[in-house]
Amino acid sequence: MHTLGFAVIFFELFATALTAAESEFRPIFNGRDLASWDGDRRYWSVRDNILRGETSLAALPLGNTFLLWRGGTPKDFELRLKFRLRNGNSGVQYRSRDLGKWVVSGYQAEIENKQGKAGFLYEEKGRGWVARVGEKVEAGADGKLKVTGELAKPDALIAQGYYRMRDWNDYRIVARGNHVQHWLNGFQTIDFTDNDVAHRALDGLLALQIHAGPPMLVEFKDILLKNLERTSLE
């Protein structure tokens, strides 16, 4: 009897704690319009509760252009969103700097309709390729990148369906101190520790990318952000 009562109390406390933890996520896209977002309105719009980045032969950007979230410059955080790429190339910028005219530099979680490439870490207008899918990488104080481990082989991730071509995908990005991680549909794709003080970023803007090139369409929804408490740099 007492054991059962304790189990019930424990379950209720666990459920309450879980609900409280989940409630810490807040939507940063309202599903109706581009409030709090700043970008070239020729390319960005909202339709059917979906945020759309679209170009056409009549409206092609000369370079990469971004939709910037103006609600803050997150430090340590967890970002979750759903995306679908019909064609073209895109990405999720974080801890980025505003260079003006809807151009940014900083970490980018790659969105691409190529198995084994979606999910890697790129630094826009910076160090370029940082961590490929399946890699654990460290940047040294001298700026050199070193692969320190393997999370999974790309072929194994592809076989398990880590990325859904031209369909909805779940992106999870965690940044804490100088440590960043990406997950696609529950599969971890990269792990990066940035000890390069001269080039790393510990806070900055969030943004969504339209890549220069042929006409494209990328869609986003359910964009949720949770701020995390920073304890120390790893």
N, C-alpha and C positions, 0 to 999 in steps of 0.2 A: 504493500500500500504506500509506504513512505517512498519506496524506490520509484513507483509509478508517478507519485506526486512530484518528486524531484525531476524526473524526466520531462514531465509536462512543463514545469517552470523553466527548465533549461531550454526546451524547444521554443517557448514563448520569448525568452530573452534573446536567443539566437536569432529568431525571426525578426524581432524588433531591431536588433543591431544591424542585421542585413538590410532591412528596409531603410534604416537611417543612413547606412553607407551608400546605398544606391541613390538616395534622395540628394546626396551631395552633388551629383551630376546636374548641370543646368543646361537647357538648350540655348544655343547662341544663334540659331536660325529659327525664326518664328513660323516658317512655312507659308507665310502670306506675301512678304515683300522683302526688300533688301535693306530694311532698317538695321543699322549698325554695321553695314557692309559698304565698302567703297571700291568701285571699279568702273571701267568703261561700260556704260549702259548699252552700247551697241552690241556687246557680247554677252552680258549677264542679265538674267531675268528669272522670274519665278512662275511656274505653271503647275497646277495640280499638286501643290505642297512640295514641289521639287525645285531645288536651285539648279539652274541650267547655265552652262557656259557653252556658247555656240558661235561658230564662225561660218561664213559662207563665201562663195566667190565674189560676192558684192561687198563683203566686209571682212577682210583678212588683216590681222595685225602684222606690223612689220617685224615685231619681236615678241618674246614671251610677255604676256600681260597677266595681271593678277587681280583677284578680288580680295581686298584686305578687310579683316575684321577689326573694327575700330573700338571694340569694347574693352581693350586693355592690352597689356604686354605680359602674358603669363610667364612665370618663372618655372616652378616645378608643377607638373600637371599630368593628367591623363585625358586624352582626347579620343573620342569614339565617333565614328561617322559611317554612313553607307554611301558608296559611290557606284556608278555604272558608266563605263566608257564605251560609247558606241564606235567611235573612231578617233584617231589622233593620239595625243599624248598629254598627260596632265600630272598633277602632283599636289601634295599638301605641304605647304610651307609652315615652319614653326621656328620660334626663336630667330626671327628674321628682322632685317633692317629695311626701312622704307627709303628707297633711292629716288622717289618722286615719279610722277606720271605713271602710277600703278606698276612700278617695277620694284622688286625686292631682291635681297640677297640673304642666304641662310640655309639651314637644313631643309631638305625636302624628302618627304616620303613618296616614292615614285608610284605613279599610276600609268600603266602601259599595257596594251593588249598583247603582251608577249610573255608566255610561260617562262618562269625562271628569272624574269626581270622585274615584274611587278612586285613591289615591296622592298626594293633596295633603298639605300640611303645615298643621296646626292647632295652636294652643297652648291646651290645656285649662286653664280657669280662669285665663286670661292674656290674650294679645293676640288670641285668636280666629284667624280666617283669616290665615295668614302668606304662603304661596306656593301658588298654584293650579297645577293640572296643566299642565306645559309651560313654567313660568316659572322664570327665574333672578332671585332677589330679594336685596336687601341691606337690612338695618336699620341706619340711621345712628346715630351717637352721640346724636342728638336723639330717637331712638325712631321716626322716620318710616320707613315701608316704601317701597322703591322698586324697581320692576321694571327690571332692568338688561339683560335679554336674554331670548331665547326658545330653549328647548331643542328644542321641537317643537310644532307646532300640535295641540291636543287631537283635532281631527277626523282628523288623520293617524295619531295614536296609536291611536285607536279603529279606524280602517280596517285597521291592522296587527295588531289583536287584542291590544293591550297588557294588557287585563283580561278575565278569563274569568268571566262571570256564573255564580254559584252552582256554581263548580267550583274545583279547587285552583289557587292562585296562589302564585308565588314572590315574597316580599318581600326586598329587600336594603336595609339602612339603614347608612350610613356617617357617623360623627360624628368629626371631627378638629378640635381647637381650637374655633374659633367657626364652623366650616363643616360643614353637614350636607347629605346627599344621599339621595334615595330612588330605587329602581328597582323596577319591577313586571315580572316575567317578562322581564327583560333590558332593558327600556325605561326610560331615566331619566325620572322624572316631575317632580322639583323639584331646585333647587340654591339653598341659602340660606346667606348669610354674615351673622352676627349681631354687629354692632358696638354694639349697645345694651347697654352694661355693666350698666345698672340692672336689666335684665329677662332677659338671657340666662342660660343655665345651661351650665356646662362639665363637669358630671358629674351623676349622680343615678340614680334607680331606673328599672328596666324594669318594665312592667306591660301587661296586656291588658285591653281594655275590653268591658263590656256596657253598651249605651246604654239609657237609660230609654225606655219606650214600649211598643208592642205586643209580644207574645211573639216571641222570636227565638232563633236558634241560630247560633253561630259556632264553628268548629273550627280547631285549630292542631296542627301536628306538625313534626318535624325542626327544632327551635329550636336554632340554633348561634350561639355567640358567640366572637369573636376580639378580644382586646385589642390596640390599636395603640399604638405609641410616639408620644408627643406631641413634636413638634419645636418649633413656635412657633405663635402665633395668627396667622391670616391677616388 
